[in-house]
Amino acid sequence: MPSTQSARRPLKTRNTAWARGLARWLVARRVAPNHISLLSLVFAALGTAAMLLSPTARPQASAMPADSPLGA
């Protein structure tokens, strides 16, 4: 994988002061990119649990008719 700056997808937020400050803060605490990826999975799981445990959540009706040969 090329390590040049030009090989990265251009993002406007990459050059903002808050993004650079946050990146410096994370580097100083030795947070690896994989840690950030794992944290995103944790937040996704928490969001899923919140939706499933919501009192307004109801199971979706089946899109397949009951008399379909594939339906049960």
N, C-alpha and C positions, 0 to 999 in steps of 0.2 A: 504494500500500500504506500503510495507516495506520501511523503511528509511535508510537501511544499504547501504554502498557504493557498496557491492557486488551485490545488486539487480539491479544496473544500467547497461545498455548496455556499454561494453567497447569501448571507442573511443580514438584513439591516440591523437587527438587534445585537449582532456580534460586536459591533463597534460602539455600543452605547456604554456610558460610564458605569451604570449599574451592572451590566453583564461582565465587564472587565473586573469590577470590584468583587463580584460574586465569584468569578473564576479564581482570582488571587486568594480569596478567603478559603475556597475549597482546596486549592493546591497547598496552602499553608497547613491545612489539616489532613493532608495526604488522602483526600477522597478520590478514589479512582473512578473512571467512567463506568466501570461495571457496577460500582456501588450505586450510582445514580440510576442505572438501568434496573437494578434489583429494587430500589426504592419505588420506582414507578410501578413495578409489579405489585408491591405491597399496597400502594394507593389504589390500584385497579381492583385488587381483591377487597379492600375496604369499601370501595364504591359499590361493588357487586353485592357485598353483604348488606350494605345499607339499603339498596334497592330491593333485595329479596326479603329483608325483614321489615320493609315499610308496610304500615297497616293498609295502604291503598293498593298494594301489589296484588294482582290476581293472576292466576295461570292463564296463559293464552289459549284460546279455543283452537282446536285442530283445524287446519286448512283443508284437510282431506275429508270428504264426505264419509259418513258411517257405512253407507252401502257400497263403498268402493272395494274392489277385490283386494286392494293393498291395505285398506284401513282395518282397524280391529276394534 
